[in-house]
Amino acid sequence: MIALITGASSGIGRAMALNLASRGIDLILVARSYDKLIEVKREIRSFSSVRVKLITKDLSINEECIELHEEV
């Protein structure tokens, strides 16, 4: 199973990423800030070996939503 989480660099999205990783679920994490996504991935790596793919997109931009859809 793989979960796609948007807004994964902070708040509820980050909390969901950590929770799902603790359950062994592979992740695709999406946010505007690559640096913050890297921090979340490092935290996940400290307690889990799940696969984590990072995608940087601004989902307030329609074209980037389409790009995300095509990519995943």
C-alpha positions as a printed NumPy array, in Angstrom:
array([[  0.   ,   0.   ,   0.   ],
       [  1.152,   3.533,  -0.783],
       [ -0.331,   6.733,   0.626],
       [ -0.164,  10.088,  -1.157],
       [ -0.074,  12.969,   1.313],
       [ -0.258,  16.596,   0.265],
       [  0.861,  19.354,   2.595],
       [  3.215,  16.79 ,   4.095],
       [  5.859,  19.238,   5.296],
       [  3.904,  20.51 ,   8.31 ],
       [  0.711,  20.346,  10.325],
       [ -1.822,  17.616,   9.704],
       [ -0.041,  16.382,   6.563],
       [  3.2  ,  15.859,   8.473],
       [  1.376,  14.137,  11.317],
       [ -0.362,  11.811,   8.852],
       [  2.968,  10.973,   7.19 ],
       [  4.547,  10.052,  10.514],
       [  1.511,   8.029,  11.576],
       [  1.268,   6.06 ,   8.335],
       [  5.02 ,   5.42 ,   8.26 ],
       [  4.768,   3.994,  11.778],
       [  2.205,   1.551,  10.377],
       [  4.577,   0.437,   7.607],
       [  2.837,   2.226,   4.744],
       [  5.015,   3.531,   1.901],
       [  4.574,   7.232,   1.184],
       [  4.497,   9.832,  -1.552],
       [  4.904,  13.182,   0.185],
       [  3.994,  16.421,  -1.588],
       [  4.649,  19.995,  -0.493],
       [  6.032,  23.288,  -1.762],
       [  9.216,  23.18 ,   0.318],
       [ 11.717,  20.472,  -0.594],
       [ 13.858,  21.293,   2.449],
       [ 10.934,  20.683,   4.804],
       [ 10.066,  17.445,   3.003],
       [ 13.646,  16.273,   3.514],
       [ 13.279,  16.951,   7.247],
       [ 10.108,  14.84 ,   7.394],
       [ 11.81 ,  12.045,   5.445],
       [ 14.782,  12.085,   7.848],
       [ 12.433,  11.844,  10.8  ],
       [ 10.62 ,   8.906,   9.209],
       [ 13.944,   7.19 ,   8.478],
       [ 14.801,   7.411,  12.187],
       [ 12.059,   4.893,  13.032],
       [ 10.915,   3.217,   9.807],
       [ 12.253,   1.659,   6.615],
       [  9.213,   2.479,   4.47 ],
       [  9.796,   3.872,   0.989],
       [  9.336,   7.642,   0.828],
       [  9.107,   9.532,  -2.463],
       [  9.259,  13.33 ,  -2.293],
       [  7.543,  15.593,  -4.807],
       [  7.747,  19.367,  -4.721],
       [  4.607,  21.022,  -6.112],
       [  2.524,  24.089,  -5.338],
       [ -0.993,  22.702,  -5.56 ],
       [ -2.511,  26.167,  -5.632],
       [ -1.247,  26.252,  -9.239],
       [ -3.505,  24.277, -11.568],
       [ -0.663,  23.169, -13.862],
       [  1.231,  21.705, -10.931],
       [ -1.846,  19.719,  -9.891],
       [ -1.979,  18.252, -13.383],
       [  1.759,  17.481, -13.233],
       [  1.3  ,  15.68 ,  -9.907],
       [ -1.554,  13.627, -11.322],
       [  0.549,  12.605, -14.316],
       [  3.574,  11.82 , -12.165],
       [  1.798,   9.505,  -9.748]])
